[in-house]
Amino acid sequence: MIVVHHLNDSRSQRILWLLEELGQPYEIVRYQRDPHTLLAPASLRAVHPLGKSPVVVDGDEVLAESGAIIERLTDRYGNGRLAPPADSPGRGRYLYWLHYAEGSAMPPLLLRLVMDRIESAKMPFFVRPIAHGIVAKVRAGFVDPQLRLHMDYIDAELARNEWFAGDRFSAADVQMSFPLEAAAARGVLADRHVHARGWLVRIHARSAYQRALARGGDYAYASALA
């Protein structure tokens, strides 16, 4: 039986969704974020040294990193579903989006989160103007332009194809769900990004996605467009 070490409001939700799409049985071990730091509990380090989620235990194999987990589970249990064949023309596009999600899309989103937390952090009054000034310059000079670049790029790609790997839903769409949900929740995905927003509506309507929500529990990003 596959065991998913699942942290609330995290990337592990998309692993539950993948397993529902695959129709593969699994068990959930639940963890809650610290309400103040929002970090995963230290108990996750007993499963994997980095103490991050998702972590999947499949037999004797312990898998971490969302992209690696999704690729491994899809290849092992997909029976030709959710991924183009290895020798097909669409395989490269599928692999690109599978790795783009964390390699390119998430870093500027994480930087935006860090900047927002610095702005809202408690600090001496005489330090606040300096800190806010630095944050404003970093956001205006790098973070926000990068976010616009990536969201515009993603939207343009989804204007060409209904799904990330082409005209069929795939595991690449599962992997891309977290960056776009996070972008929508943080106000980065603009109203003009109609194709990306439409894609979010489509994935949220999938029955497997809804089943994963029912099993996984509270997941704030699922209502990002509400």
Secondary structure, 3 states (H helix, E strand, C coil): CEEEEEECCCCHHHHHHHHHHHCCCEEEEEECCCCCCCCCCHHHHHCCCCCCCCEEEECCEEEECHHHHHHHHHHHHCCCCCCCCCCCCCHHHHHHHHHHHHHHHHHHHHHHHHHHHHHHCCCCCCCHHHHHHHHHHHHHHHHHHHHHHHHHHHHHHHHHCCECCECCCCHHHHHHHHHHHHHHHCCCCCCCCHHHHHHHHHHHHCHHHHHHHHHHCCCHHHHCCC
